[in-house]
Amino acid sequence: MVAFTVLFVLALIVVQVCCLPCLSDKSKKIFEKTKKTLDGLEKELEKKEWKTYKDHCYYFGGDPETWFTAEKKCRQIGGYLVKIDDSSENLWLKTQFSKGAQYWIGLNDLHEGHFRWSYDQEKAKFTAWGSGQPDNYGGNEDCAGYAVSWTNQQQNKEIKDYPDPDISLSLIKVLVLGTY
């Protein structure tokens, strides 16, 4: 809803600027093209599933990405890989995950043994590591993600450390200005 509102406001600005008499025909064409692009983006966002929790929006991405590529894409749209602030946010996130999915989160230990959130480089205060994690298997697991798996007919949702392979989904957290 918030993304829709932002896009709507941008589209209104484009329409109003296009109507200014001082713009050349070339400028009007550029603005028209921009408007069409925004309209297409708006339709695309409507198809995606954004969810809200407290004052944040979350996007459960569907494109396989490396941790670094996922982080870059998050920043490009004004968000970041999720920083889990507390146990209530962690519990809410666990209820949103798809069966069998894996999600990157913004936690990493690029400086070995010191896990920090990529959003603000704050040392991780809240973590919900899975059993035996982090284990730095193979000596090169520097990125954290959520794994949703099944063992003995029980669903497990736990944070693990990973190397930087393509993991099936990425989780984006976007700070939203305003209230719900």
N, C-alpha and C positions, 0 to 999 in steps of 0.2 A: 504494500500500500504506500509506504514511504517512497520507494523507488518510483512508483507510478506518479506520485505527487511531484517529485523532483523533475522527472521527465516532462510532465505536463507544464510546469512553470517554464522550463527551458524552451519548450515548443512555443509557448505564448510569447516569449521574448523574441524568438526567431521571427514569428509572424509579425509582431509589431515593428521590428527593425526592417523587415522586407517592405513595409508600407511607407517607410520614410522617403520623401521625394528626392533627397540628396544622393541616394545610392545609384550607381550606374547599373545598367542591365546585367553586366558581368557579375557585380556584387549580389544583385537580386538572385541570379542563377545559383551562385554559391550558397546563399542562404536557403534557397529552395531545396537544394541537394542536402544540406545539413538537416533541414526539417524532415525530409523523407528518411534520412538515416536515423534520426531520433524516433520517428514513428515506428520504424522497423525494430529498433532497440526496445521500445516500449512493448511492442507485441511479443518480442522474444522474452522479456522479463516476466510478462504475464504467464508464459508457459512454464517458467522455472518455479521451483518451490522455495520461497523465502519464508522463514518462520521468525517470530519475534519472541524474545524472552527478556523481561525487564526493559532496559532502555537500549537494547541491541537487536539488530536483525542478523539472522544467520542464513547462509546459503549453503546447501548441501550439494556441492558440485558433482557433475557426472563425467567429467573429462579426466582420463588418466594423466597424471602429471608427476614429475619429480617434485621433491619437497621445495627445491629452490625455484622451480618454474611456478609452482602453486603459490608460493609466497609473492613472487613478482606479479602474478596476475591479480592477486588480492590487492596489492598496493596500487595497481593501475586503476582499479575501480573504487578506490578510497577505503578499502578494508584491510584486513590482515588475517593470517591464519589464526585460528581461535586461541585466545589466552583464557584458560579456565581459571576464574578468580576464586571460586570456592566450591564447597561440596554440593550446594544447592544447584549451581549452574551445571556441575558435573552430572548430577542426577538427572536434571532436565535433558541434557545432551544425550545421555544413555537411552532415554525414552524415544528419541527422534531417529536413531540409527536404523538403517535398513539391514535386513538379515544378510549375513555373509559379506558385509561391506567393510572397507577399511578407509579411514579418514586421517589425513595429515592434521596435526595440530601445530601450533607455533612454538613448541618447545624443542630446544636443541642443546647439544653440548659440543659445539664446534671447538671450544676450549675444553678438552677432555675432562669429564668428571664434574663439570660446573654447568648444570642445566639452567638455561635462561630462556625467557620468552622473547621471541623475535620482535614483537610489537614495540617493547620499550627497554629491552635488555635487562629487565628486572630478574633477579635470581628467583627461581621457582620456589614459592612458599607453599602453594597447594599442589600436590601431585596425587594421583590415584594409580600408581604403577600396578601392573598385573603381577602375579606371583613370579618371583625370580627376576623381575625387571627393575631397573635397566640392567642388562647383562653384557652389553657391548660385544655381542657374539662376533667372533672373527676379528675383533679389534678395530672395527670401523663403523659402528652404529652410532650415528651422531644426531639423527632426527627422530622425533617422537610422533606416534600416530595411534589412533584408536583401532583396535582389531575387534571385530564382532564375529565370534566363532561359536560352534556348537560342539560340546563334548558330553557324552552320556546323556543325550537328549536335553541338555541344559545349555541355555544361551549364556555365553561369557562376553562381557564388554569390558575390555581392559586396555590400559595404555601400555605400549611397548616401545622399545627403541628399535630403530630400523637403520639400515644403510640407506642410500638414496636411490632406491629402485623406483620404477613406476608403480604407484599404488593407485587403486581404482578410483578413489574419490578424494576431493579436498573440501575442507570445511572453512568457510569464510565468516568472519564476524565483522559486522559493520556498525560503528557507533552512529546512532540515530539522534539527531537533534530534535527535541520535542518530547512529548509524552503521549501515552496511549490511553 
